[in-house]
Amino acid sequence: MRTLNLTVIEADGNSSDLEFPVARILEGGFTGRNQEGAMRHVEELKAHGVAAPDRIPAYYAVPREMVTTDDEIEVLGDVTSGEVEVVFLFKGDQVYIAVGSDHTDRELEKDSIAKSKVMCIKVLSQQVWMLADVESHWERLMLQSWVAPDGDRTPYQEGSLADFLTVDDFLDGVRSVVADGLLDGMVLFMGTIPTLRGELLFSPTFEGRLVDDVLGRELSLHYAVRPMDWLV
């Protein structure tokens, strides 16, 4: 079992260490608040031959070893990309949140979203917050990401958590699909937001942030993407 060594940043700025043994990783998809609009998008994807779920929100299990806080990951090929997400971490009766990137193989995604999810390591911020500290202003939190496909840092995604299902609705949906109902030890990705250009960009770096302007703080991650191209 992989253990993540994290730092909890409290609302007053105090910090503490957190050892988090990863028991499960689950990824949510198509978790926008407008589920009718999301379902129309799913049907559009199917019409264009892209793999898409039969129901939404969709959930994808990932092997528990496939998560890291490192600043570099290796990938197969050059058709992968990151996407910024809120990530829930459940330990005992406490729930923490991080900012993460669901790095995904985009070529394989055309055939199977579930299989594409298990091809790339997922990245989390080393720092986390307690969910209880942000629930009262959840919809004001902002997700942002940047890429550098040509060497220049470029804004890639930006949106507020008001665009997603509420925390209660999202977690109720997760509990409904987990066979034994156990969330303890789970790393749970909430889903992402559209790119600003409406297209996927493949970049040697990925940077993501979760911004809390109410408490004046942010969670961040930054990692390099290294294709395994060292074989002749």
N, C-alpha and C positions, 0 to 999 in steps of 0.2 A: 504494500500500500504506500503510495506517495504521500509525503507530509510536506505541506507548504508552510514556510516560516514567514509569517505576516506581522504587520504592525497595525494595531488598532489606533486610529486617531479619533479621540472623543470630541464632542461639541465644544468643550472648553479648551481644546488644544492639547490636553494631556495625551500621552501615548502609552501603550503597553504591548508586550509581545503576545503573539497568538500562534500556537502550533495547531495546524489544521490537517488532520489525516483525511485524505480524500477517499471516500467510500464509493461515490458514484459521480458521474458527470452527465447532466441532461441539458439539452439545448432546445429552447423554444423557437418556433418560427411562425411568421404571419400573425404576430401578436399586437397588431395595431388596434386602436380602440374602435375604428370603423370596420367591423368585421364583414359587413356586407360589401364594402368596397374592396377589402382584401380578398374576398372570395371571387369577385369579378376579375381581379388580377390573376388569381390562380387559374381561372378558366382561360384567360388570355395566354398564360404560359403554356398550358396544355395544348392550346390550338397551334402554338408555334413549335411544338415538339419538345418542350422543356419539361423535365420531370417536375411534378408538382403533387402535393398531397391531395387525398380525397376529402379531407376535412381539416378545418383550422379552428383554433391554433394547432400546429403540428409539433410533435416532440420527437427528438432524436437522441438515442443513447450513445455515449462515447466511452471508450475504455478509460478507466479511472487514472491510468498512468499518463494520459495525454493532456496534461496541464502543467504550466510552468510560470514562474515569475522572472525567468532569465531574460536577458536583453538580446538574445539571438536564437533563431530557430532554423532548422534545416528542412528543406522541402524537396519533393521530387518534381522536376520540371520547372517551367517558368510561367505556368498558367494558374497561379494561386494568388489569393489576395486576402487581406484582413477586413474586418468590419467591427466597428465599435459597438459595445453592448454593456448594459448593466448586468452584473453577475451577483447572484445571491449565494451566500455560504451559510449552511445550517450547522450549528454545533450546540448540542444540548437544547436549552430553551432560548438560546440567543441566535439572532439572525444578523449577519453582516452583509455589507454590499461592497463590491469592488467595481472597477472598470476593467473590461476585458476585450479581447479580440478573438472572434471565432474565425480563425484563419482557415480557408477552405480551398479545396481543389476545384476550380471552376470548370475544367474540362469534364471531370467525372460527374460534376453536379448536373450536367445535361442529361445523364443517364439515370442517376440515382442520388438524390439529396442525402439520404441516410449514409450511403457509402462515401460520398465526398466529405462528410463530416469527420470520418475517422482517418483521413489521410494526412491531416496536418495537426501539429501540436497547437493547443490553445494557450493564449497568454493572458495573465492577470496582472493588475497592479500589485505591488508589494504592500502598499498601504490599503486599509479598508476602513469603512465607517460602520457604526451600528445603525441598523435600519430604523430603530426607534428614534434616532436623532434627526431623521430627515422625513419621516412619514407625514408630518404636519404640513410640509411644503414640498412634497414629492413632485408635483406637477411643474414646479419651477426649476427643477434640476435640468441641466442641459448636457447632451452628448455632443462631442466634437471629435473629428479625426482629420489627420493630414497624411499625405503620401508624398513621395518624391520620385515619380517615374522617370524624370529626366534630370534628376539631381537638384531640382528646385522644390522646396517645401511648398505644397499646394493644398489648400483646404479641400476636404474630400466629403465629409458628412457633417451635418449640424441639425439638431432638432431637440425639442423638449420632451420630457417624459409624459407630458399631457397627451402626446400622440399615441401612447400605449394603453393597453388594458390597465385598469387599476391594479394595485398590488394584490388586493383581496381576490379579484376575479382571476388574475393570472395564477396565483398560488392555489386557488380552488381547482382550477383546470389541471394543474400539475398533480395535485393529490388524486384527482380522478383517474389518472393514467398510470400511477405508480402502484403496482400490484399489491405490495405489502404495506403501502402507506408510509414507509419510512423515509424521511427527508434528512435525518441526522447524518452528517458527513457528506451531504450532496453539494456539488458545485453546479449551480443552475444559471445558465445563460438565458436572458430574457428575450433576445431577438434584437434586430438592428433597425436602422432607419435608411431611407433611400440615399444614394449618393447625390451630391449637388449637381453633377453633370448628367445624371441619368445613365451612367456607364461605369463599368468596373475598370479600375486601373491597376496594373500590376507594377509593384514598386519594390525596390530593395530595402525600404524601411517603411514602418507603419507607426504612427503616433496617435494615441487616443486619450481623451479626457472626459471626466464627469465633473461638471462645474456646479457648485452650490453657492449662488450669489447671496443667499440669505445669511449663511454663516461665514461667507467670505473665504472659501477654501475649494480645493479641487483634488481629485484623484487622477493620476496619470500613468501611462505606460508608453514605452518607446522600445522598439526592437528592430533588429536587422533580420532580413530574410536571405538565407544562403541556399541556393539551388545545389543539389548534390550532383555536380557536373564534373567531378574529378576522375571519372573513368574514361578511358579512351575507347 
